């Protein structure tokens, strides 16, 4: 029994996730040896608490409560290795001491939260650090605005002690304090301080706390009846005075009357340090879980051990850090702490010291320390025997409502996205794919339709997919929320620009509008910093494609359009310098990029500012006319301009004449020809119809020196062999007839049977209106002038 | 005062009226602020390291400013993050050498002078680093007349400021450390690690007395000049002095400095100039930090420093242009060429960065049309 202590339960007021509190709790429990341990937390978890002793349970983990039918309404109670609650639970389980959770049941707190949802009674911020734990939602976030209205007990105490930062005060007074003689003294002192605060501020603006504390008092009394006086209570320090207060049982019961209730399920879910670091969830978000874990885990000399850890990290990253550095960093940190009047070097001092001594004043390596050590990559584990996660339930519900059964047998599914159910099915499958749950894989349609409103999936449910679902439970409680969180995390961690664009595309397919802003921001940032025009050019078409998908599905794609426009702008600026000094392979690749960008810009012009197409043409013009640009690209650019009707009469011939003039090396000229008329882009017809160009090619070819001819032959063969046989024959006939013959292609040889030898101008003109209608060129202006080129444009 | 701006001539101490060497054009920090130092020393009851005039806490107060219990107001000498001054002072207290890094115009020299004045009461033990700084400037030289007349002895030896600081337990200062040739730099290694300076000619050595320390300043953008060897670097704790935190502060510095220079060059003061200065400062800050001021668009950073000092010179030359060839009002066309010169240092890579910036940011911005046009004209 509690040696040397008065009557009544042993009240251990703590801060959630405080390593110093956790140590103190362990010491106090060891010293008193209570018959039962009561922990602030939802009593529904009593049935699950035994799992905490399971070997495969590795913190950080979280207790998750959610409304049975609505997995989206949920609350988390995260527990790290250094959480006082976790320490108390493990202490009790190891000694077969009963553990009870005594906070207001989640059934009530979740129902209450729904009630005052408009007031957003979620995250409790600093207050939560000391006192709060229960009614804090997993989907919190907008609670921060409320905070200002409430009393922050820590800030008041810290202010009294002359600290401007409450967190630092708490660390100095509680977390960093070494083991003292009396295991109970710190709790008594803190309890008194909190008592004084509560006298001054009452519930401090936390109306709900009174209800919770009434419930806790009742639970403590019940436990005392069952186990005698020797019970220990681990709760937020804020609640200690309230639990100590003598109140009438009837008054407590009256407070609890008529509380709303929902049906709630509980389970354990794995947690991560990164999520502990977020202020959402428990409300007791901490900035530096890794540092706290270290403080809790280090047996002695925490600063020395921390610096050694940091040095190890740097060495692993090939940064030279000697033992002398470690020594100096420790000295600096400790002197800094002394100068700032702190009992022990805290995270601020160690970070300053690491920056000055090990990082040469730079913040870049320091961010590595923050990411890997201060926050850390620790991932918790939960035994398989834990109840199913709500994500699984949400999935089951969706499967039922969409009539999409998980079957082991592989089958194909045709979806018509114009139908509502099919569209929802497609979204579900896309979201699951984002979560790494490969139930359905997109397949090529058997019907061979290519319409954007049609999708074909191959469905195949394997047992291990259930495991994947459980793993994905970390991301959220519903498929939508989980997929959104996952997409955002993927975007931030993506390696290349192309990954991000692909992700953007998938976000649109899976209809995750909430994830899009993050993905777009990452995309814009990546594009801004990527110096390789090739990457940008690769990303642009996918983005434009996404825009079109978005249009089909009626998603708001304005942000996407802006990013695409910005990307196009960067490509325009970066392309000319990137096209110089390329070897043959790189030039061929770049030509592909030019083509892709050209197609993408064509699609962009519709909604972007009218200037895009015009600027692209001027970029093409620059490329076509610049000698240092590889021949194949120059040729291609000239051709694209010609097709778009941007070259004045005779300009194409002039460019070709320049490229094929004797001053140019035969290989370079052949590459130009390849770019201009090669690659299955209807170049053959162009030559058939523009005899001037053909004559130029012909003249150049006959002028190629014999020894150079064998060099250019493969390239020429590649260019011309892809032409259709008919075109090749016509070309051949044209060339055989010789360049001297004048006239157009129409005058060639005898007319085929059934056709007049010449063109019937009147009948030909009659077709033009329909043709214009089909091509969408209302103003017949330019089209009339150069019918040859227009024909090619159609081809 | 706020962050001072270094250019060729160091800016004058902001409070020259506080007695001391009243006749000097620019009194030393320990003279100009003698009253403040004395007040601090009188009320400072915290432990002082050996031979320190003030406790580390009082030194930090001297630099950051504050009010003493008896009501004496200490003016802030450095406006910037508190953390930086604390780390710097603590470094000196742990007898590690201090290296102040920063781009031009971040008050490195200013901070080092005041640190030395507050710690040792003497900021004059100074070695100015140049490409021609010889070893004698750091170790010792000889009085050749004496050397020839009496042979080698301590009397014939001319001590360097560093040697004097060692033997007297004072703070030595080395300015522009990276401009000093690498082999000369390395003579500091023994001094900093062994705290001794051997004099092989006499078979003697000078051992540093407690209280000796060294503050070096270096420009962290032109590291390439004479990068510190890793052996030397290891002996310093490094503190990077940041650029002015807000655009407002930087505009303030630029316009004040431009005003000073302009007056000495008899340039007309441009009343509507601040808008243009704000624009230049914005451009410099955005390109330097790689993100637009609204924090929404990332940018590539060019290879140039784009320091506050460069912004000042762009504005000054723009003013000169407008005064002599324009209508006397600072216009976008007057500064466009200057900005281009400051931004585009590497003709290939930087030009693309600049054009991207023009097209992606400047073109869309309200009220920047004429600036965009002016920049386009000079960029082509």
HADDOCK unambig.tbl for C-alpha pairs under 7 A between the chains (distance, minus, plus):
assign (segid A and resid 332 and name CA) (segid B and resid 90 and name CA) 6.69 0.50 0.50
assign (segid A and resid 332 and name CA) (segid B and resid 91 and name CA) 6.39 0.50 0.50
assign (segid A and resid 332 and name CA) (segid B and resid 94 and name CA) 6.68 0.50 0.50
assign (segid A and resid 335 and name CA) (segid B and resid 90 and name CA) 6.30 0.50 0.50
assign (segid A and resid 336 and name CA) (segid B and resid 87 and name CA) 6.84 0.50 0.50
assign (segid A and resid 336 and name CA) (segid B and resid 90 and name CA) 5.86 0.50 0.50
assign (segid A and resid 339 and name CA) (segid B and resid 57 and name CA) 6.24 0.50 0.50
assign (segid A and resid 352 and name CA) (segid B and resid 87 and name CA) 6.96 0.50 0.50
assign (segid A and resid 356 and name CA) (segid B and resid 237 and name CA) 5.03 0.50 0.50
assign (segid A and resid 356 and name CA) (segid B and resid 238 and name CA) 4.62 0.50 0.50
assign (segid A and resid 356 and name CA) (segid B and resid 239 and name CA) 5.66 0.50 0.50
assign (segid A and resid 357 and name CA) (segid B and resid 237 and name CA) 4.85 0.50 0.50
assign (segid A and resid 357 and name CA) (segid B and resid 238 and name CA) 6.33 0.50 0.50
assign (segid A and resid 360 and name CA) (segid B and resid 238 and name CA) 4.96 0.50 0.50
assign (segid A and resid 361 and name CA) (segid B and resid 238 and name CA) 4.93 0.50 0.50
assign (segid A and resid 361 and name CA) (segid B and resid 239 and name CA) 4.93 0.50 0.50
assign (segid A and resid 361 and name CA) (segid B and resid 240 and name CA) 5.18 0.50 0.50
assign (segid A and resid 525 and name CA) (segid B and resid 297 and name CA) 6.79 0.50 0.50
assign (segid A and resid 525 and name CA) (segid B and resid 298 and name CA) 5.24 0.50 0.50
assign (segid A and resid 528 and name CA) (segid B and resid 298 and name CA) 5.60 0.50 0.50
assign (segid A and resid 528 and name CA) (segid B and resid 299 and name CA) 5.37 0.50 0.50
assign (segid A and resid 528 and name CA) (segid B and resid 300 and name CA) 6.43 0.50 0.50
assign (segid A and resid 529 and name CA) (segid B and resid 299 and name CA) 6.38 0.50 0.50
assign (segid A and resid 529 and name CA) (segid B and resid 300 and name CA) 5.52 0.50 0.50
assign (segid A and resid 566 and name CA) (segid B and resid 360 and name CA) 6.69 0.50 0.50
assign (segid A and resid 569 and name CA) (segid B and resid 360 and name CA) 6.97 0.50 0.50
assign (segid A and resid 570 and name CA) (segid B and resid 356 and name CA) 6.07 0.50 0.50
assign (segid A and resid 573 and name CA) (segid B and resid 352 and name CA) 6.56 0.50 0.50
assign (segid A and resid 573 and name CA) (segid B and resid 355 and name CA) 6.65 0.50 0.50
assign (segid A and resid 573 and name CA) (segid B and resid 356 and name CA) 6.17 0.50 0.50
assign (segid A and resid 574 and name CA) (segid B and resid 352 and name CA) 6.23 0.50 0.50
